[in-house]
Amino acid sequence: MSDSPRSAASVTQAQAEEAVRTLLRWAGEDPSREGLLDTPRRVAEAYGDWFSGYREDPREYLQRTFEEVAGYDEMIVLRDIEYESHCEHHMAPIIGRVHVGYLPDGKVVGISKLARVVEAYARRFQVQEKMTAQIAHCIQDVLHPLGVGVVVEGTHECMTTRGIHKRGVSMVTSSMRGSFRADARTRAEFLRFIEAGRR
């Protein structure tokens, strides 16, 4: 799937709700009982929220930049961006944090826009490795900084609530571009920024 948003598939709200009723029946429930009457509507609305990233183009958030930064040319790091996503294999939640850093080349972007890029990719069916690369690629491709670093931490409910049932396990992925990949000192500085204040 490309990084650009796609148009909504030709599935109506009524069809989505009927699909939820089918799953309820498959699970052994009666969708017509009082407690479940509004569940199909609620689930469809929740999916509209959880997967709103398909209606967004993350690149648009990075279009407005600032160059009046008094010559600032050091690393910028936004850490602990919380996210909620869903794995594309089991449709189970992935919950965690993203840390983003970049080395500007004459222009910077508002920090909230970095968080919006994370949100746009997280609110899609995801594989953590893919999401990590997508965020890094988007920032590199639009801002053209000297380097980009992205570290993603995630707890995968498909592993904690089913299958092997292992709790307290988190996955860490990273994507380094430009000077973050080529220069070990730059990469180490980024990782120190992430860890600062946690000891």
Secondary structure, DSSP 4 states (H G I P E B T S, - for coil): --SS--PPPS--HHHHHHHHHHHHHHHT--TTSGGGTTHHHHHHHHHHHHTGGGG--GGGGGS-EE--STT--S-EEEEEEEEEEEETTT--EEEEEEEEEEE-SS-EE-HHHHHHHHHHHHSSEE-HHHHHHHHHHHHHHHH--SEEEEEEEEEEHHHHSSTT---S--EEEEEEEEHHHH-HHHHHHHHHHHHTT--
